[in-house]
Amino acid sequence: MLLFFLGALSVHVIYFASIFDIYFTSPLVHGMTPHSTPAPPPAKRLVLFVGDGLRADRFFELDEHDQTRAPYLRNIIQTRGTWGVSHTRVPTESRPGHVALIAGFYEDVSAVAKGWKENPVEFDSVFNQSKETWAWGSPDILPMFAKGATGDHVHTYMYSSEEEDFADSDPGKLDNWVFERVEAFLQEAHNNETLGGFLQQSRVVLFLHLLGIDTSGHAYRPMSSEYLENIRLVDAGIQKTVGMLEQFFQHDGQTAYVFTSDHGMTDWGSHGAGHPSETLTPLLAWGAGVAGPQSGNTQDYMDGFGQEWKLENIRRCDVNQADIAPLMSSLIGVPFPLNSVGTLPLDYLDNTDGFKAESLFTNARQVVDQFEVKMKQKRETTLSMFFIPYSDLTPSKQQNMLRNIVGLMQAQQYQKAILECRELIDLALKGLHYYHTYDRLFLCTSVTLGFIGWMSYVVLVLLRDHTTIIQQQKLYKVENSVGVWTRVQDHVSELVCGTLAAAILLFLLVIKAPWTYYVYCLPPAWILYCILQRGSDIYKLSDYIKANNLALSLLGSCVLAVLSLELLVLSFFWRQLLTLGLVAMALWPWLSLNIHCGQMTMVGWTVSSLLLAVFPMLPVVGREANYSLVILAGILGAVAAFWCASRKETKLLSSNSRSSLVLIIAQILLMVMSVYVRHGTAASLLNKEGNPVFNRVFSWTMLGCTFLLPLLSLRLLYPRLLSISLALMTLYLLLSTAHEALFCLTLGFTMFFWLQMEHGLSNYSHRKLEDISFTVVLPDSNRKQMTTDNIRHAYFFVFFIITAFFGTGNIASINSFDPQSIYCFLTVFNPFVMGSLLLLKIMVPFLMVTCAFRAVDVVVQVPTRSLFLTVLLMSDLMGLHFFFLVQDTGSWLEIGTSISHYVTVMSTTIAIMLLFGVARFLTGTAIISQQEDKTHAQ
């Protein structure tokens, strides 16, 4: 069982990771030559302001009094600059956003493993190509550009990471720190001739990273006064800084300015996915070489933003985020970043048509160089007979287009040259994408075959080992014939799969495939070998179906199973569908004729299921905190726990259970205390007083006690499940902000009644639940065979797991989690710790369901392995469905959603496998209560 479990876990981890190799690998290539515009640049220096986490609508819109929140920058839009919306891409995080802005390419999600801080791969940037760059801001952003630069010409000034505190009473202090350091820097340069001389050079960049807006958004939400006030603070700071810079450079007219953001933010203060509130950011440029305002072009944009922001009379120039890097390069005359995939936005330039054509031609050559290197790499790693070049941009067509552009510029037909350059860039970018995704079909096919093969093998294992469908009788009547058949079968499977594996290895070696290709392509051969080893079982199954005329009924059962699973798949898009499923479950006991349990149990199941059905209909948690609901959940939970502890079924009132009773009472008091801490933390942060030390210490202590306290309780079914529920509920209350706490409480009640219902349906209903112990668990070999009832057990479990995710108010997106949830534990920005705590919050309801499922397993006495495999099979069918839905085209909302769905369902599948082990540990392990267990077992 352990080896099978480890094999299943390995397969699922591999196919979980496959999506990133198939759809999101690093786009970088190396070996290109830098290209810069030969014409003199319009600016000697560039100042880049990045308002981290600033949404386009919050910046451009007017307030309720028709007043702008950024009067200085609004005035620039109206009098001397060019503005637009910068469209970012998934993942909308700080590091990928800054890489797109400054390096001109969209980073793959492998960088998340480095916390978006370090360089998974080296890359070129505007900073690297500059003569000198000075940068001020966050330690999470600046080091990656300093480490990625050649030489030591990128100078960084950072505050400490401890100052990035969401509970700080003044998030704007981070931006004030930057503005104050820039002011001190200019004063020093005024008195230091060496530093002043460096600043007077050409190709100089000053970068101000302003994190206060992002911090305010996470802590108080983008609709809050704190967030909006931070915009005003940034506007005033930029005005003052620009004034000091102009004075320092004596108004020489050689400074270009760019103001933008790396990403936006959802209404509930998170980012990472593809919602428009996350992907739409402001862009404003002014100064040397930048065009001034022109008449409006509302007809070019149908989103209505121009009218909404009262800017419809001023030309709007939208760009892709990667386009900003070539814009900055063109303004100061540095080579375009080598890996940039941006297209120079000519509407932002105030220069001659000749300069624009030369700059765009430089841009085209830089993109074509990447295309050529990528094509060469793919040609070298593909068998010549199988290589299919990109037909829309053949080498001959590429050379013809380059010669044509040069001829048009020599003839001063600049507009035609610009159009030709745009077409060449577009073709080269499509060619880059073609070669970047060249192996996608091959990898998708390998993963799909692996999925299908794995599920087929699981079905065979289930039917052979846990049912009577495939009998263990001899295939032929003569025993010798059986031995001959088995030996032939073994030799055939070894020959076929060995040959297949060797062919795959040889093919991958010839094409010089990365090691991950071996991981994705070899498992199907191993799985096929396992299936062929059970070839006789396939024949037996076929004979059984024919002999019993089961083809039609089997087809009907498969259709019913698919429809049932499709309900769960569709719930990823419409959470409300879970309500229909829960209502159907509520009616289930009244429609079943063989349930032997009390009327109160049936009523309890129905009421709890209907209450649970309410939650998928409620708004997503995180939009608005409501700690009154958390307090209510804590009070109701304490009352319910006291009621349960006082019932004779739990056996906690007997003289042999004193220590367990004391433990339960202590856990109830700790749960009440967690409500107090949650409320106290929220009140303290609201008053901008920070999180008290006691609250943090208590929260971390409860986190540690969650998996220890239940081990002190009786291992009888009721006392152990009550202790586990109290421990999980205590932790969950500390992580709750609204009605999800009530959901977790309702889920616990539903699990209690589910256990009672399954007990009534089982063949062991003559045994009282209160007498069943986790210590008396029969080995799988002594349990009964699997039946159709066990398919219901597995489906209910998967259904409750999905409900545990969506019912708490989550949506299947990486931006759906509220950072306020973890403020009891920490408020200083730490992406890995925060992510781990948010993941733990998701796992708590999962673990509650898994422990209940473990109890059902003990009650119904079906082999644990069969239930586990059935659950795995259902989860894998959903995973394969979502694998085919993953996309990297369309809107960024659609792309982000498709990624999130696959990641969510595969993460859930892996989590279920791990939670089975955790549930077994929590229910079956004891520290000091063994004597009480023995006493009650007598």
N, C-alpha and C positions, 0 to 999 in steps of 0.2 A: 504493500500500500504506500509506503514511504517513497520507494523508487518511482512508482507510478505518479505520485503527487509531485515529486521534483521534476519528472519529465513533463507533466502537464504545465507546471509553472514555467519551465524553460520555454516551452512552445509558445505560451501566451505572452511572455516577456518579449520574445523575438518578434512576434507578429504585432505586438504593440509598438515596438520601436521601428518596425518596417515603414510605417507611414511617413516617418521623418526622412528616411533615405529615399523613398519613392517620390515624395512631394516637396520636401524642404531640405535639400542639401545645399552646401555652400556654393554660391554662384561664382566664387572668385577663381580667376585664372592668373597665371604669372607669365612674365616674359615679354610684355609689351614695352614700347618706347614712349616716353612722355611727349605730349604734343601741346604746344602753347601758340596762341594767336600771334602772328608776326607783327601785326600793327601795334603801335604804342597804346597801352591801356589808359583809360580815362581817369583812374584813381591810383594813388600811391599806397593807400591803406584801406582796410575794411574793418568795420566794427560790427560784430554779430551779437545781437541780443536774442536769447532764447528764454521765453517764459514757459518753463516746464509745466505741463498739464493745463495749458490755457486753451479753452474751447473757442472756436471761431465766433459762435453766437454771443457768448458772454463778452467778448472783446468789442465786436462791431455794433451790437444792439444798443439802443438808447434805454435809459431807465424809465420808471413810471412818470417822471417829470419831463420826459423827452430830452434829458441831458445825457451826454456821453460820460462813460466812466474813465475814458482816457483822452482828456481834452487836447493834450499836446500831440499825441499820435494821430488823433482824428483830424487835427488841423493840418498835419503833414499830408494826410490822404487828400484833403480838399485843396491844398495849395502847392505842394512841391514833390509829391511822391507817387508811386504806383502801388496799388493794393490788389489783393486777391485772396483766394482760399487755397491753402496747401492741402492736398489730399494724401494722407498717410496710408500705410498698409499694416496688415496684421503681421506680427503681434505689435499692438500699440503700447510698447514699453519704452522706457527712457533710452536705453542703449541702442536698440534698433532705430529709434527715431533720430538720434544724434548721428548715428552712422550714415543714415540716408541723407541727412542735412549736410554733413561735412565731408563724407566720402562718396556720396552719390550712388550707393547701391543698397539694396534691401537685404538686410542680414537674415540668414536662416536661423531657425529657432534653436539650433544647437548651442547658441550662445547663452541660453537660459541656464545651462549647466554651470556656467561661470558667474551666474547671478547678474548677467548683463554688465559685468565690470571688467573682466580681463579679456584678452584677445584670443579667442579660439584659433584664429588664423590671422596672419599679418595682412594689413591692407593699407592702401595709399589714401591720402586725404588732402584737403585744401591746406590744412595746417602743416602737413609734411612738405608740401610743395612751396610753402611760403618761405621767405627769408628769415623772418622772426615771428613767433606767435606768443602772445601773452594771454593767459586764460585764468579766470577767477570763478569759483563755484564749488560744486559738490564733489566729494571724494568718490562718488559712485560713477561720475562721468569723465572727469578730466584725465585721470591716469591712463585710460585706454588710448587716448590720442597722443599722450606723451610717450607711452611705451611703443606705440606703433610708428613713431616718427624716426627717420634716420637722422643721426646727429643729436645735438642737444639744444636745438633752437626753439623748442616748444617749452615755455616756462609756465608752470602751474602754481596757483595759490588757492588753497582749500581750507575750509573749516573742518572740524572733526566730525566724524559720523554720528557721535553722540548728540550733536546739536540738531540732528534731523528728527526732532521729537514731535509726534502728532499731538501730544498733550501740552505742548508749549503754549503759554498764554499769548505769545506774539510770533506767529509763523513768519510774519514779514521781516523778522530780524535777520533771516538768512539772506534776503535780498539787500537789506541795509548793509549787511556785512560786505557784500560784493561791491556795492556802490562806494562805500567808505574806503575799501582797499584800493579801488581804482583811483579815487581822489588822492589818496596818499601816494600811490604810484606816480601819478602825474606831477605831484609836488616834488617827489624825489627826482624825477626826470628833469624837472626845471632846474634843480640845483646840481645835478650830476651830468656833466657834459658827455660822458661815455654813454650812459643810458639814453640821454636825449638824442645823441647821434644815431643810436640804433633805431629809435622811434622815427627819425626823419628819413630813414631809408625807404625804398620802394618795396612793394610786396610784403607789407606788414599786416598782421591780423591781430585784432583785439577781440576776445571772446568773453562775454558775460553770461554765465549760466545762472538763471534766476529760478530757484527751486521753491520759493515761498508760495506761489500760486498752487503748485501741485500739493504741497503739504497742507495748505488750507482746504483744498478740495477733499483730500482724504479724511481730514479731521472733522470738517464742518459741512461738506457737500458743496457742489458748484453753485447752488442756489442761495448759499448763506451770505450774510453780510460780510463775514470774514474773507471769503473768497473774492467777493466783489471789491472790498476795500483793498485787497492786495493788488488787484489790477490798477487801482488808482495810485497805490504806492509805487508800482513798477513804472507807470507812466511818468510820475513826478521824478523818479530816480533817473529814468532815461533822459528826460528833459535837462536835468542838472548835469548829467554826464556828457551829453552832447555839447552843452554850453562850455564845459571845461575843456573838452577836446578841441573845439573850434578855437577857443582862446589860446590853447597851448600851441596849435599849429597855425595860429595867426590868420585864421579864416582864409587859408590858401585854396580852398575849393578842391582839395585832392582826397577828401575822405568820403567813402561810400558807407551807407548804413543799411543793415538788414535786421528786421525784427520778425520773429516767427515763434513757433512752438513745436515741440517734438511729438506731442500727441494731445488728444483731448481727454475727456472724462465723462463717465456716465452720471446720471442724476444722483445715483447712490454712492458716488465717490470712488469708483474703481475704473480700471482700464486694462486693456490687453487684447480685447476682441475687436470686431469690425463694425460696431454700431456707429452711425454717423456722428454722434456726439463724441466719439473717440477718434475718428479718422479725419474730421474737418478741423483744421487749425488756421489761424490767421497768418497772413504774409504781408509785409509792408517793407518797401525799399525806397530809399531816397539818398540824395547826395550826388557825388561826382559820378557821372556816367549813367545815371538813372533817369528815366523819362518822368516827366511831370504828369499831372492829371489831365485827362482828356474826356471828351463827352462820353456819355454812358453807352453801354452795349447790352442793355437788358435782354434783347432778343436772343443773345447767345447763350443765356442761362435760363432754364425754365423752372428753377427751384424756388424762385420768389424771394431769395435772400436779400437781393438789392433793395427791393421795396420795403421789406421788413426792417432792414437796417438803415433805411432812409439814405441810401447811397446809389440809387438807381441812375442818378445823373452823372456819375463819375465812372469812367471805364474800369471794369473789373477784369483782372487777368489771373485766372486760376492756373495752378501748376501741380504736377506731381511732386511729392516731397524731394525725390532724388534730383529734380531739376534745379534745386537751389544751389547745389554744389557747383555745377558748371556756370551758373550765373555769377557766383562769387569769384570763381576762377577768372572769368572773362573780365570782370570789373577791375581786378588788380593785375591781370596779365600773368598769372601763374599757370603752369601746365594743368590740364584737366586731370583730376584723380584717375589713375590708371584703370580702376574697376568701375568707374561711374557708368551708370546706365541712364543718366538723366539727359534730357534734351534742353539745350539752352533756350530759355524763354525770351525771345527777341523783343517782346512787347515791353519788357522792363528796361531795355537799353535806350539811351538817348545818344545815338551816334549815327554815322553815315551808313548807307546801305552797304558800302564796301566793307566797312568794319564788321557789320552784322554777318555778311556772307562769309568773310574770312573766319570769323569766330565759329560760325555754325559748321563750316567745312572742317575746322580743327576738331570740333566735337564729333563730326562724322568719322574722321580718320581714327579718333581714339576709340570709338565704339566698334568700327570695322576691325581694328587690331585685335580686340577681344574675340570677335567672331572668328577670325582666322586662327587664333591660338586654340580656341575651343574646338574648331573643326579639325585641326591637326591632331589634337589630343584624342578626339573620338575616332579618327581614322586609324591612329596607331593602336588603339585598344579594341578594334573591331576587325574580324576576319574580312579580308578584302572582298570576298564573294558576297558577304552579307551587308557591307557598308552601303547605306543609302544617303547620298549628300542632300543638303537642303536645296531644293530645285529652284526656289525663287531668287536665290542670290548665288549663282555659280561664280567661280573665279573669273571667268571671262566677262560676265555681266557686271561684276564688281569693278573690274578694271575699266570697263567702258564708262560706267557711271562716274568714276573718279576723274577720268580724262575729260568727260563732258562738263563736269562741274568746273574744272580748271579752265577749260576753254570759255565757258560762260563768264567767269570772273574776269578773264583777260579781255573779253569783249565788253566788260562793264554791264552785262545783263544780270545784275545782282539779284533781282527778284526771282528770275528763273533758276539761278544758281541756288537760292535759298530753298525753293520748292524741291529741287533735285536733291539737296542735302537732307531735307526732311524725309524724303522717300527712302534715301539710302540708310539713314539712321533707323527708320521704321523697319526696313527689311533686315538690317543687321541685328536689331533687337529681337525680331521674330526668329531669326536664325540662331541667335544665342539660346533662346528658349527651346528651340527645336533640339539642339544638341545637348542642352542641359537636361532635357526630359527624354533623351534618346532611348534609355534603357527602361523607361517606365512600364511599357507593355510587358517586357520580359519579367521584370520584378513583380508586377501585379499578378501575372500568370502563376509565378512560383508561389506567391503568398496564397493565392486563391486555391491552388492545388493542395497546398499544405493544410489550409483550413478544411477543405472538403475531405481530404484524406484523414485528417485527425478526427473529424466528426464521424466518419464512417467506421473508423477503428473503435471509437467510444461506443457506437451502437452495437458492434459485434461483441465487445467485452460485456456490455450490459445483457445482451440476449444469451450469451453463452454461460456466463458465470452467475447470473442473478435471476434467470427465468427458466422455465421448463420448455421453452419453445425449441431451443436447440438442444436436443437430447445428447447425452454422452455415449449413446450406443455406437456400435461399429458402423462405418459407412458401408462395408460389405459384410456379407454373412461369414465369410472365411476370415479368420483372424490374421492369417498370413497376408491376405490381400490388403488389410488395413495397414500392416506394417510397411508393405511395399509402397502403398499410396502415400503414407506419411513421409517416407524417405524421398520419394520422387518429388513430393510437394516442397520439402525442405530444399532439395537441390535446385529445383526450378526457381524458387523465390530467391535463393542466394545468387544464382546465376543472373537472373533478370535485374535484381536490385544492385548487385555488385557492378554489373556492366553499366547500368544507368548512373550510378554514383561516380564511376571512373570517367564516363563521358562528360558528366557535369564538371568534375574536377579539371579534366583536360581542357575543356572549353573555357573555364574561368581562368586557368593559368595562361592560355594563349592570349586572351584579351586583356590580361593584366588587371583583372577585376580587383576592387578593394576587398578587404577581408569580410566586410559585412555581406557581400554578395554570396560568399560561401555559406554564411549563417542562414540566409533566406532560401538558398537553392538546394542545399543538401537535405534538410529535414523531410521534404516530400519523398525522397528516395527511402529514407529510414522508415517513414510511416507506411509507404507502400510495402516494404518488407514485412512489417508487422501485420499488415492486412493479408498478404499472401500466405503468411504462416498460418492463418486461420481460414485458408481456402476451403477446407472441408466444411467449416461452419457456414460459409456462404451457400454451399450446395444444400446443406441440411435445411437452412432457412428457406431456400427456394422450394425444396420438396415439401416443407411444412405448409407453406402458403398455398401451393398447388393442391396438396392433399386435402386441406381444409377449406378450399375455395374462398380464400381470404383476400383476394386481390382488391375487390371493390371496397370491402370494409377497411382494409389497410389504407387505401387511397383516401377514403373519407376521413379516417383518423388523422392522416397527414395534413389534409386540408384544414381540419379543425385545429390542429396544433399550430399550423402556420398562421391561421387567423388569430388565435389567442396570442401568439408572439407578436403579430403585427400590431395588436392593440398596445403592447408595451413599446414597440418601435414608434408608433404614432404619438405616444405620450411624450416623447422627446420634443415633438413639435407643438403639441397641444396638451399641456399638463392636465387640462380639465377631463380628458378621457379616462384618467385614473378614477375620477369620481364615478363614472359609469361602472367600472369594474368593481369598485368597492360596494356600490349599491347592489350589484348582482351577488356579491359575496354575502351581503347582509341577508339576502333572501334565501341563500343556499340551504341553511338548516331546515327551513320550513318546507322545502321542496324535496328533501331527502327522506327516505322511508326507514332507514336503518341507523338512525342516530339514537343512541341509548344514553341520554343525559337529561338533566333536569330542565324544566321550563325556564328557570332563572338563568341558566347558562346560555340557552338559546336566545333569550331576550338580551342578555348582556353582550353576546356576540353581535347581534343585530344593531343594538344601540351604539356600541363602540365602533363598528364598521361604518355606520352612518355618520357618526361624529368625525371619524377619520376622513370620510368622503368630502367633508366641508373644506379641508385645508388646500387641496389642489385648486380650488376655486378662488382662493384668497390671493391678494397681490403678492408680488415677490418680496421676500424679506430683505431688508436693507434699504428700501426706499425711504422709510420713515421709522425711526426707533420708537418703541413703545414699551418702556420698562415696567409699566403697570401690568402688562400681560405676563411678563417674566415673574413678577411678584405673585400674581394670581396662580401661575403654574406651580411655583414653589409651595404656596400655602395648600393648594389642592393635593399636591404630591405628598406633603407631610401628613395631611389628614388621611389620605388613602393608605399610606404606609402604616400609620398607627392602626387603622381598621384591619388591614391584612395581618399585622403582627398579633392582633388580639384574637384572631380566629383560631379555632382549635386545629384546623387543617394544617396550619404552619408548625404546630407542635413546639412553639416558642415559649408557651406558658408552663410547660412541664418542668419539674424540678431538675431534670437532666439537661435543660437547655438554657441555664442562667447566663452563661457567657455569650451565647448566641443572641439572646434577648438584649443584653447590654450592648452588644455590637450594633444591632438594628436600631436601637434608640439613639446611640451615638451617631450613626449614619444619618438618621432623620434630623438630628440637631445640626449636623454639618451641612445638610442640604438647606436648612433654614438659614444658616450662616452664609452660605453661598449667595442666597438672594440678597442678603444685607450687603455683602461685598459688591455684588453686581450693581446694586442701586447706588451704593456709596461711590463707586468708581465713576459712574455716569454723572452723578451730581458734582463730583470734584472736577471732572473734565469740563462740565458745562460752566462752572465758575472759574475755569482756567487756572486751577490750583494744582494741576498735575495729578498723578495717580499715587495715593498714599502707599508707603512702603509695606504696611501691614497687608493691604489688599493684594499686592504682588506676591508677597511671601505665602499668604494663604492660598492663592490661586495655584502657584507652582506646587505647593504641598498637596493640594487636592488632586492635582494631575498625577503625582506620584502614587497617591493612595488609591486611586481609581482601580488599579490592577492588583492591589495588595489586600485591601479590606475584605473583599468577597472571599478570599482564601481562608479567612478566620471563621466563616459561618458553617452551619451544618450543610452536608452535601445531599440532604433530602431535596427533592425537586422544588418545593415551595420556598423554604428558607433561603436556599442558594440563589434562586432566581430573584427573590425579593432583595437580597443583599447586592446582587449585580445591578439590578435596576436602580437602586438608591445610589450606588457609586457612580453609575453612568449619568444619572439625572443630575447629581451634584456638579459634575464636571460640565454637563451641557448647559446648566443654568448660568455658569460663569462665562460661557461662550455665546449666550443668547442676547438678542436685542429686541425681539418682538414676539409674535405668536408662534415662532418655531418651538419655544419652550412648551407651550400647550400641546403642540403637535407631538412632541416626544412623549409627553405624559399620556396622551390618547393612544399613541402607538403601543406603549407598554401595556395598557389595559387590553387592547386588541390582541396582543400576543398572548396574554393570560387566557383570554376566552378561546383563542385559536387552539391552544394546548388542550383545553377542556373539550372542545369540539372533536379534535382528532382522537382524544382518548375515548370519547363516546362512539366513534366510528370504528375503532380498532377491535381486534379479536381479544384484546386484553382488558376490556372495559370492566371485567370483574375485579381487577386490581384497583384499589383506590389510589388516586394520584398522590395523596399525602403520604402513602407508604412507599412510593417509588423513590429510589435513590440513584444519584449519579455514580455511586460506588459499585452498584450491581448492574454492570453492563455486559451483556452477552457478547462474545466474539462473533464476528460476521459469519463464521462457519456454522454457528449454532442458531442462526436466525432464519426466519422464514424467507421464502423466495419473494422477489419483487412482484407487485401487482399494479393494476391501473390506478389504485388509490395512491400509490407512491408517486405516480406522475403528477397527481393533484398536489401532493405535499411539495414536490419540487417547484411546480408552477406557482403555488401560493408563496413559496419562499422568494422566488425571483420577483414576483409581483410586489411583495412587501419591500424588497430591497429597492426596487425602482421607486416605490411610493416613499420610502425613507429618504430618498434623494430629493424628489420633486415636492413632496408634501411639506418639507421644511421651508419651502419658498425659494429653493434654488431653481435656476434655469440651466439648461445644458450648455453653459458658456463659461469661459474662463474669466469673464468680467462680472460674474453674478455674486461674488462673495464680498461681504461687507467688512472692511478692515476694522470697524468699530467692535467687531466680535471679539477681538483678541486684546482689547485695551486693558482688561483685568490683569493680563500677563505682562505685556510690554507695550510701550508707545513709541520707542525709538525705532526708526526705520531699520529693519533687518529682514530682507526678503525671504531668506530660507527659514528662519524661525517663524515668521508670520505665515508663510505658506504651509509650514508643518502644522501649525495650530489650526489653520482653516481646514486643512485636510483631516485633522483629528475631529473637528466638529462634524464633518461629513460622516466620519467613521462611527461615531457614537450611536446614531440610530441603526446603522448597518450591524453593529455588534449586538445591539439589543435584539434585532430580528434573528441574527445567527445563533445567539444563545437560546432563543425560543425554539428555533429549528432543531438545535441539538437536543432540547428536551423532547420535542416531537419524535425525534429519532429514537430516543431511549424508550419512549412510551409505546411506539408502534412496533419496535423490535424488527426493523428491516435493516439489512446490511448498510452500514454508513457509506460504504463505497458506492453502492448503487444510487443512493440519493445524491451523493456528491457528483457522480458522473452525469446524472440526469440534469442537475442544475447547470453543470458545465456545458452540456450539449445545448440547452436552451440559450445560455449566455453567448455561446459561440455562434449560433444561428443569428442572433441579433448583431453580434460583432461583424459577421460577414456581410450582413445587410448594410451596415453603416460604412464598411470598407468601400463598397461600391458607390456610396454617396459622397465620399470625399472628393473635393474639387479644388482646383487652384485658379479657376476662371470665374467670371461673373463679378458681382459686387463683393466688396470686402466683408460685408455682413454675411453674405451667403458662404463665402470661403471660410470665415471664422467659425460660423455655425457648423459647417460640415466637419471641420477639424475637431471642434469641441465635442460633437456627438460621438465620433469614433473614439476619441481619447477618453471620454466619460464612460462609455460602455466597456471598453477594454480595461480601463483602470478598475472599474467595478468588478469585472470578472477576476482580475488578479487579486483584488482586495478580498473577494469572497473566498478564494483559495487560502489566503493567509488568515482570514477571520475564522475559518473552520478550525484552524489550529489554536487560535486565541480563545475561541469559545470552548474548545475541549479543555484547555488549560484552566479557564475561569470556572468551569462547571465541575471539573473532576479533580482539581488539586486542593489540598488542605494543608494548613500549617500546624495548627495545634488542636484542632477539633476532632481528631480521629476517634477518641474515646466516646464522644457524644454520638458520632455516626454509628459506632458499634452498638451503643445502648439502644438507639432508636431502631436499629435494624433487627434487634432481637424480638 
